[in-house]
Amino acid sequence: MSGNGKEYALAMFSIALENESMEEIHSDLNMVRDAIKENPEYLEFLLNPAVLKSERVASVAEVFEGRVCEDVFAFLNILCDHADMYSLVEAIDEFGKMYEDYMNFSKAVITSAVELTDSEKVKLINKLQKVTKKRIDPEYVIDEKLMGGLTVMVDGKFFDGSVRKNFNNLKEVMS
């Protein structure tokens, strides 16, 4: 990583604060990241030094103009103009971290062996909010290898309440 991504993210964050457009910019940047993930060859095209800058800028206009706010569109054009498109994903990720801190919420990846009921989800989210003192944005994942229970990754912390973990602990005690 170049380190430029953090600088771009900070600039975008400052613009979002100044223009009171935090939600719009966050949403549009996520849309750009999703589009790049779905079409990695497009990012390769934008990164290709053999492609004329004017072609890359025209392509960004064709794909994103009118679909993202003016600030995000200008950001994409700056990256193209400075041949710094390799900083795009890093900048979007860094902006996302700043956004989460600013909005006082955390992303939690909750993995369970089976689909949790709505009641279980509500109880779990309430408990996580008490522990983190933040609003929780959950992402639910099913992993049958857990056998039962669940794992949670939030704010860089891993909580393992899986049956597999408890079973492995029991095996260690018995050995």
C-alpha positions as CSV (number, residue, x, y, z in Angstrom):
1,M,0.0,0.0,0.0
2,S,1.2,3.4,-0.9
3,G,0.0,5.3,2.2
4,N,-1.7,7.8,-0.2
5,G,-5.0,6.1,0.5
6,K,-5.1,7.5,4.0
7,E,-4.4,11.0,2.8
8,Y,-7.1,10.7,0.2
9,A,-9.5,9.3,2.8
10,L,-8.7,12.1,5.2
11,A,-9.4,14.7,2.4
12,M,-12.7,13.0,1.5
13,F,-13.6,12.9,5.2
14,S,-12.9,16.6,5.6
15,I,-15.0,17.4,2.5
16,A,-17.9,15.2,3.9
17,L,-17.8,17.0,7.2
18,E,-17.6,20.4,5.6
19,N,-20.4,19.7,3.1
20,E,-22.5,17.8,5.7
21,S,-22.6,14.9,3.2
22,M,-21.1,12.1,5.3
23,E,-23.9,9.5,4.5
24,E,-24.0,10.3,0.8
25,I,-20.2,10.1,0.3
26,H,-20.0,6.9,2.4
27,S,-22.7,5.3,0.4
28,D,-21.3,6.4,-3.0
29,L,-17.8,5.2,-2.0
30,N,-19.2,1.8,-1.1
31,M,-21.0,1.7,-4.4
32,V,-17.7,2.4,-6.2
33,R,-15.9,-0.3,-4.2
34,D,-18.7,-2.8,-4.9
35,A,-18.5,-2.0,-8.6
36,I,-14.7,-2.5,-8.6
37,K,-15.0,-5.8,-6.7
38,E,-17.6,-7.1,-9.2
39,N,-15.5,-6.0,-12.2
40,P,-11.8,-6.3,-11.2
41,E,-10.8,-6.0,-14.8
42,Y,-12.1,-2.4,-14.8
43,L,-9.7,-1.5,-12.1
44,E,-6.9,-3.2,-14.1
45,F,-7.9,-1.0,-17.0
46,L,-7.8,2.2,-14.9
47,L,-4.4,1.1,-13.5
48,N,-2.9,0.3,-16.9
49,P,-0.2,2.9,-17.8
50,A,-0.6,1.9,-21.5
51,V,-4.1,3.3,-21.5
52,L,-4.1,7.1,-22.2
53,K,-5.1,9.2,-19.2
54,S,-7.8,10.8,-21.3
55,E,-9.3,7.4,-22.0
56,R,-9.3,6.5,-18.3
57,V,-10.9,9.8,-17.3
58,A,-13.5,9.4,-20.0
59,S,-14.2,5.8,-18.8
60,V,-14.7,7.1,-15.2
61,A,-17.1,9.7,-16.5
62,E,-19.0,7.1,-18.5
63,V,-19.3,4.7,-15.6
64,F,-19.8,7.0,-12.6
65,E,-20.9,10.5,-13.6
66,G,-24.4,11.1,-12.4
67,R,-24.3,7.8,-10.3
68,V,-22.2,9.3,-7.5
69,C,-22.2,12.7,-5.9
70,E,-20.0,15.4,-7.3
71,D,-17.4,15.1,-4.5
72,V,-16.9,11.3,-5.1
73,F,-16.8,11.9,-8.9
74,A,-14.2,14.6,-8.4
75,F,-12.2,12.2,-6.2
76,L,-12.2,9.5,-8.9
77,N,-11.1,12.1,-11.5
78,I,-8.2,13.2,-9.2
79,L,-7.1,9.6,-8.8
80,C,-7.2,9.2,-12.6
81,D,-5.5,12.5,-13.3
82,H,-2.6,11.7,-10.9
83,A,-2.4,8.1,-12.1
84,D,-3.0,7.1,-8.5
85,M,-6.0,4.8,-8.9
86,Y,-4.1,2.1,-7.0
87,S,-4.9,4.1,-3.9
88,L,-8.6,3.8,-4.5
89,V,-9.5,0.7,-2.5
90,E,-7.2,1.7,0.4
91,A,-8.8,5.2,0.4
92,I,-12.3,3.8,0.5
93,D,-11.4,1.4,3.3
94,E,-9.8,4.1,5.3
95,F,-12.7,6.4,4.8
96,G,-15.0,3.6,6.0
97,K,-13.0,3.3,9.3
98,M,-13.2,7.1,9.8
99,Y,-16.9,7.0,9.1
100,E,-17.5,4.2,11.6
101,D,-15.6,6.0,14.3
102,Y,-17.4,9.3,13.6
103,M,-20.8,7.6,13.6
104,N,-19.8,5.6,16.7
105,F,-20.6,2.2,15.3
106,S,-18.7,-1.0,14.7
107,K,-19.0,-3.6,12.1
108,A,-19.4,-7.1,13.6
109,V,-19.0,-10.3,11.7
110,I,-21.2,-12.9,13.5
111,T,-20.6,-16.5,12.4
112,S,-22.9,-19.3,13.5
113,A,-23.5,-22.9,12.6
114,V,-27.2,-22.2,11.8
115,E,-29.3,-19.2,11.0
116,L,-30.0,-17.1,14.1
117,T,-33.6,-16.3,14.9
118,D,-34.6,-12.6,15.0
119,S,-34.9,-12.8,18.7
120,E,-31.3,-14.2,19.0
121,K,-30.0,-11.5,16.7
122,V,-31.6,-8.8,18.8
123,K,-30.2,-10.2,22.1
124,L,-26.8,-10.6,20.6
125,I,-26.7,-7.1,19.1
126,N,-27.9,-5.5,22.4
127,K,-25.1,-7.4,24.3
128,L,-22.5,-6.3,21.8
129,Q,-23.7,-2.7,22.0
130,K,-23.4,-2.8,25.8
131,V,-19.9,-4.2,25.6
132,T,-18.6,-1.9,22.9
133,K,-20.6,1.2,23.8
134,K,-21.2,1.6,20.0
135,R,-24.0,0.9,17.6
136,I,-23.4,-2.4,15.8
137,D,-23.6,-3.0,12.1
138,P,-23.9,-6.8,11.9
139,E,-22.8,-9.2,9.1
140,Y,-24.1,-12.7,9.6
141,V,-22.2,-15.7,8.2
142,I,-23.2,-19.4,8.4
143,D,-20.4,-21.9,8.9
144,E,-21.6,-25.4,9.6
145,K,-18.0,-26.4,10.7
146,L,-18.7,-24.6,14.0
147,M,-21.1,-27.5,15.0
148,G,-23.0,-25.0,17.2
149,G,-22.6,-21.7,19.1
150,L,-21.1,-18.7,17.4
151,T,-18.0,-16.5,16.9
152,V,-18.0,-12.7,16.8
153,M,-15.3,-10.4,15.3
154,V,-15.8,-6.8,16.4
155,D,-13.3,-3.9,16.8
156,G,-10.4,-6.3,16.1
157,K,-11.5,-8.6,18.9
158,F,-12.4,-12.2,18.4
159,F,-15.0,-13.9,20.7
160,D,-15.2,-17.6,20.3
161,G,-18.3,-19.2,21.8
162,S,-18.4,-22.1,19.3
163,V,-19.1,-25.7,20.3
164,R,-15.9,-26.6,18.4
165,K,-13.8,-24.3,20.6
166,N,-15.4,-25.7,23.8
167,F,-14.9,-29.3,22.5
168,N,-11.2,-28.5,21.8
169,N,-10.8,-27.1,25.2
170,L,-12.3,-30.2,26.7
171,K,-9.9,-32.4,24.7
172,E,-7.0,-30.4,26.0
173,V,-8.1,-30.9,29.6
174,M,-8.6,-34.6,29.1
175,S,-5.1,-35.1,27.5
